[in-house]
Amino acid sequence: MVNGWQHLSGSVDSVFFFIMAICIALLAGVTGVMLYFVVRYSRKRNPHPVDVADNLALEIFWTVVPTLLVLVIFWGGWKGFQYMRTVPPDAMLVKVTGRMWSWSFEYENGKRSTVLNVPLQRPVKLAITSADVLHSLFIPAYRIKEDAVPGLETYLWFLPDEIGTYDLFCTEYCGAGHSAMITKVAVLSPKAFEQWYKTEEESDGSKPHLSEGAELLQEKGCIACHSLDGSAKVGPTFKGLFGRKETVVAAGKDRTITVDEEYILRSIKDPAADITKGFPPIMPAIPMSDDEMREIVEHLKTLK
Ligand code: CUA
């Protein structure tokens, strides 16, 4: 607990287990009564049907008790919901963009990352949007989930209260690369976070430094669909791409081309123009500046 703020999992889990306990009790009760009735009111024991009058006490009981139960569930859920929607004023802001098919995070100082690095014990506010279709951001360890909607900013907050890495992924089907929209929340010590936050280039400390082109391939989500090691994913591999002969399909006709700068630039700007044979025409147009495209082309040339 920090400044009166605590982890959400406690209140979410208690409502969950409360509902679970009610469900188990009702299942056992209904099944038990059903089995008893089958025996007690069988035709053998009751050859002649009898008219059963209403029972006021029983009707009051089965109206009042479930009403109280759902009110308790509502009260627990409402408390958790209010807590979730009330962002502490000292929260650190991180802008989150979901796109087909990756997440990117931008910090207040302009730093960008593909992993959500956060310092221990400081509330984090995520301002979420999408660059293309509906996505949904989910961090199961913190019990938080929110839609990423194009043209709209939604938000979430959480308190990182334990050092470690936790899954963060898309939980709304958004196309062929949906399952690739997975990354990590890394909760760092305040010191380690400061160090990372102040360094110029994106690096989590463990990986070797990447060239700008390689970083862009990650940041723009390219490698969700294009492998770097020669294996086929949703799209053709980037390994050995430059100078490769490819059969492409345009307007229903096959054509053989050699992958050059012009082809790569066109494929980024207008992915539907020349589709590599054997792959589905599903690549989204990815907004990029001319500089960014140049960096990517230069990097692709090096992937032999
Ligand atoms: Cu984004 Cu599923």
Residues whose N, C-alpha, C, O or C-beta is under 5 A from the ligand:
A	BS01	CUA	L134 H135 C170 T171 E172 Y173 C174 H178 M181
